[in-house]
Amino acid sequence: MANRRQSLAILIVYFVIFTIPTLLTTLLPKLGSQIFVVETIDYLLGAVILVGLANYHNEPNTLEAEPQSWTKTIYWGLLGAVLVTVGQVVILQITQLLGQSAASANTTELMTVGRQYPVFFLAILVGAPIMEEIVFRKVIFGSLTPVTGTVGAAVISSLFFALAHADGHLILYAFIGLLFCWLYRQTGRIATSMIAHILMNIVAVLFSLLSIK
């Protein structure tokens, strides 16, 4: 019961955090470009709040019953970053071979904002990955595992993750979600998928910045 209340609180806070920038843009149109600074602060504070909620009177879920050492957690996080990067390249290559665009509207939009307002990269590289891992992996995947089984929970969690990004690359984001679920299950520590997710975003940002001519 405690974990259910905790999960509900996390989902509500997550929804509020992502609603605040849109709400402020509507109510305070004079904010202009300052909204990106506000959004960055919002994401970073949100990450801190969700981490606090996730660890407050936390009762380990099924996946966290036997957590691995921090050495293994870091190892799997680093390995996961490599696997997810390679996986993305392969999937995008296949996408292009099928005659479809490999461009990501979601990534393009974030990078455009980040280039103009570098502080926004903190939201992309730190805030968003931490919050997404807590919500999609720890809460959704972790909570559903005893109900639907590991595979069912991973599929449901990954579909929600893919739909949340909504940029036409459903298979790509579903793959990323499934891989992060697997990493979380490997060590029983959500920090594992957080490490992989943060590093994945860092690689994507660096690649985008270095490709600018």
URURNOR-V639342 format. One line per field, one symbol per residue. ss: DSSP state (A for helix, B for strand, O for the rest). psi: psi as a letter, one per 20 degrees, with the letter a starting at -180 (. if undefined). A space follows every 50 residues. Layout:
# URURNOR-V639342
ss=???
psi=???
This chain:
# URURNOR-V639342
ss=OAAAAAAAAAAAAAAAAAAAAAAAAAAOAAAAAAAAAAAAAAAAAAAAAA AAAAAOOOOOOAAAOOOOOAAAAAAAAAAAAAAAAAAAAAAAAAAAAOOO OOOOAAAAAAAAAAAAOAAAAAAAAAAAAAAAAAAAAAAAAAAAAAAAAA AAAAAAAAAAAAAAAOOOOAAAAAAAAAAAAAAAAAAOOAAAAAAAAAAA AAAAAAAAAAOOO
psi=gghggggggggggggggihgggghhghmhihciihhgghggggghggggh gghhiolpopahhjhmqrrhghggghggghhgghggggggghghghhjjq piqohggggghgghhhnhhhhhgghfggggghhgghggfgghhhgigirg ggggggghgggghhhmjimggghgggggghgggghhijpihghggggghg hgggggggghip.
